[in-house]
Amino acid sequence: MTHQNGGLVVAECDMQDSVYGCLYVTVGLESQTAQLLEMIYPQLQVFSVNRVKHRQIRGVRSYETEVMLPGYLIFTCPSDFMPDQLYRLRHVRRLLRYKNDEWHLQGEDLAFARWVVQLGGEIGLSQAVQEGTSIRIISGPLKDCEGKILKVDKHRRNCLVSLGFDRQQLKTWLAFDWLEPAERPLGF
């Protein structure tokens, strides 16, 4: 069983025999649909793709989580799973397929799905330090994206990142926190 998008992700299945797929579901019902799918099909692990964002109201900074890819669910399942049965759920709109009708994710889509699953469906905050005139990500999800960072907004503590998904480059802002010199781990 897994606890999806709100805590620890515990995998019961052998990930080596698993394949990855992607569903498009009713926008706004990603979390509920993911939970329902996992309840009906216990062999599935289903993740909506969420991100943590900075929020500032009247000068008070806080964090909020929002769906990063509205309508999309990433799932893992045994290689012999027949995904057409997922259409029985009212909020499942379509299974993403390639031109050859293959539904197993491949290439950049597969790499993105593995990254999302590794993060438990939630792209949290990264930590950054300033080194001279450049910024270095020292921990968190953005560390995996170095080289894909297009722009940095130091004031708002966000990075514009290019991620390959669904045969296109998705540009999205992901949050980071600054570590002041006194807060840095040894060696940074």
Solvent accessible surface area in square Angstrom, and as a share of the most:
residue,aa,sasa,rsa
1,M,167,0.74
2,T,19,0.11
3,H,109,0.48
4,Q,13,0.06
5,N,25,0.13
6,G,58,0.56
7,G,47,0.46
8,L,138,0.69
9,V,43,0.25
10,V,79,0.45
11,A,54,0.41
12,E,136,0.61
13,C,43,0.26
14,D,86,0.44
15,M,68,0.30
16,Q,165,0.73
17,D,94,0.49
18,S,16,0.10
19,V,26,0.15
20,Y,19,0.07
21,G,0,0.00
22,C,0,0.00
23,L,1,0.00
24,Y,60,0.23
25,V,0,0.00
26,T,33,0.19
27,V,86,0.49
28,G,53,0.51
29,L,52,0.26
30,E,7,0.03
31,S,49,0.32
32,Q,104,0.46
33,T,4,0.02
34,A,0,0.00
35,Q,105,0.46
36,L,68,0.34
37,L,0,0.00
38,E,28,0.13
39,M,141,0.63
40,I,76,0.38
41,Y,10,0.04
42,P,108,0.68
43,Q,74,0.33
44,L,5,0.02
45,Q,7,0.03
46,V,0,0.00
47,F,0,0.00
48,S,1,0.01
49,V,0,0.00
50,N,13,0.07
51,R,41,0.15
52,V,19,0.11
53,K,69,0.29
54,H,29,0.13
55,R,109,0.40
56,Q,106,0.47
57,I,80,0.41
58,R,228,0.83
59,G,56,0.54
60,V,106,0.61
61,R,117,0.43
62,S,49,0.32
63,Y,111,0.42
64,E,60,0.27
65,T,73,0.42
66,E,52,0.23
67,V,52,0.30
68,M,13,0.06
69,L,12,0.06
70,P,70,0.44
71,G,0,0.00
72,Y,35,0.13
73,L,0,0.00
74,I,0,0.00
75,F,0,0.00
76,T,0,0.00
77,C,0,0.00
78,P,41,0.26
79,S,66,0.43
80,D,116,0.60
81,F,13,0.05
82,M,138,0.62
83,P,8,0.05
84,D,84,0.43
85,Q,61,0.27
86,L,1,0.01
87,Y,94,0.36
88,R,173,0.63
89,L,16,0.08
90,R,188,0.68
91,H,44,0.20
92,V,10,0.05
93,R,127,0.47
94,R,119,0.43
95,L,8,0.04
96,L,11,0.05
97,R,73,0.27
98,Y,37,0.14
99,K,210,0.89
100,N,112,0.58
101,D,92,0.48
102,E,54,0.24
103,W,26,0.09
104,H,55,0.25
105,L,12,0.06
106,Q,81,0.36
107,G,59,0.57
108,E,101,0.45
109,D,9,0.05
110,L,38,0.19
111,A,62,0.48
112,F,9,0.04
113,A,0,0.00
114,R,131,0.48
115,W,25,0.09
116,V,0,0.00
117,V,15,0.09
118,Q,143,0.64
119,L,49,0.25
120,G,6,0.06
121,G,0,0.00
122,E,58,0.26
123,I,2,0.01
124,G,19,0.19
125,L,50,0.25
126,S,0,0.00
127,Q,70,0.31
128,A,0,0.00
129,V,0,0.00
130,Q,67,0.30
131,E,73,0.33
132,G,68,0.65
133,T,138,0.80
134,S,64,0.41
135,I,40,0.20
136,R,87,0.32
137,I,4,0.02
138,I,13,0.07
139,S,43,0.27
140,G,34,0.33
141,P,10,0.06
142,L,2,0.01
143,K,98,0.41
144,D,87,0.45
145,C,4,0.02
146,E,83,0.37
147,G,84,0.81
148,K,97,0.41
149,I,45,0.23
150,L,94,0.47
151,K,118,0.50
152,V,52,0.30
153,D,43,0.23
154,K,90,0.38
155,H,145,0.65
156,R,162,0.59
157,R,29,0.11
158,N,29,0.15
159,C,0,0.00
160,L,29,0.14
161,V,0,0.00
162,S,15,0.10
163,L,7,0.03
164,G,8,0.08
165,F,7,0.03
166,D,26,0.14
167,R,151,0.55
168,Q,106,0.47
169,Q,97,0.43
170,L,42,0.21
171,K,127,0.54
172,T,11,0.06
173,W,98,0.34
174,L,2,0.01
175,A,3,0.02
176,F,0,0.00
177,D,29,0.15
178,W,59,0.21
179,L,20,0.10
180,E,101,0.45
181,P,98,0.62
182,A,104,0.81
183,E,102,0.46
184,R,59,0.22
185,P,64,0.40
186,L,181,0.90
187,G,82,0.79
188,F,96,0.40
